[in-house]
Amino acid sequence: MTRGIILSAGLGRRMGELSAHTPKPLVRVAGRALLDRALDRTDEAGLDRVVVNVHHHADQIEDHLASRIGAGQVVISHERDKLLDTGGGVKKALPLLGEHPFFTINSDALWLDGAGSTLLRLASVFDADRMDALLLLIPTPEALGYDGVGDFIPFAGGMGPVPISFRGEAPAAPVMYGGIQMIVPSLYDSTPVGAWSNRLVFRKAADAGRLFGLVHDGHWMHVGTPEGVMDAEARLKELGAP
C-alpha cells in the first residue's frame, strides 16, 4: 500500500497576476494543469491514495478534483484557516497517509520520466532499514526554471541511491532537490506544531546519516513563475512531449 501527498496549498506569489484568480496547481502548461500532470504520474505508479492539501483558492482545487474525490482516489487535507508550509502540511496529513513510507510531491515540479516511472524507481530502491528519506535529485545545470546554486553534496557519484548532506558553506552543490521524495512517517515525530518547512526533517535525517538521494534520469522543470510556464512549454515542445 503506497500513498502520497501533492503539496498544493502555497500562495503562488511568484506567479503574479495568475495567482490572483487561479491557484498555482491549476496553472496550465501546454493545456494541462500542473496538478493534473502530477496526478498522471501517481496514476501511472498505482498509488492507493493521493492526498492534496489546499489553502489558496481551495474551492477551485476541490471543484477541479470533485470526480476524483467522489471516487475515493483523492482526499483533501484542509489548511483553509492557516497555511502550514511543506513540513507542517505533511504532518497535518499524516493520519491520511498511513504508517508506511509515502511520497511527497511539490505541485510546481513538472517532470518527464526516463526509462520508467520515477515514482516506482524511487520506491524500488527505498530501504527503510537505512533510509528515512529518499530525495529525487536534479543535476543543478539541468534544472529548468531553477536559479539557485544547488542543495546537496552526494557522498558518492552515479545514479544509484547515495547518502547526501547539505551544501553548507560550499559555494555551490552539484544537485538540487526536485520536489519529489519518499519518506517514513516517523521522521515527523517530535516536530513542531504549525507552519514549518520539510527542510527540518531533511536535516534530522541527514544528522542521523539516513538522508539519501537518487538522481533523476529524465527531464525536470520548476514552474513557479509566468516565465517558467513559457520555458516549460517550450521545453515540452522541443522534446515532443504533451
Secondary structure as UniProt FT lines:
FT   STRAND          3..7
FT   HELIX           13..15
FT   TURN            16..17
FT   HELIX           18..21
FT   HELIX           24..26
FT   STRAND          28..29
FT   TURN            30..31
FT   STRAND          32..33
FT   HELIX           34..45
FT   STRAND          49..54
FT   TURN            56..57
FT   HELIX           58..64
FT   HELIX           66..70
FT   TURN            71..72
FT   STRAND          74..78
FT   HELIX           85..97
FT   STRAND          102..106
FT   TURN            107..108
FT   STRAND          109..112
FT   HELIX           118..125
FT   TURN            128..130
FT   STRAND          133..139
FT   HELIX           140..142
FT   STRAND          152..154
FT   STRAND          162..166
FT   TURN            168..169
FT   STRAND          175..183
FT   HELIX           185..188
FT   TURN            189..190
FT   HELIX           199..207
FT   TURN            208..209
FT   STRAND          211..215
FT   STRAND          219..222
FT   HELIX           226..239
//
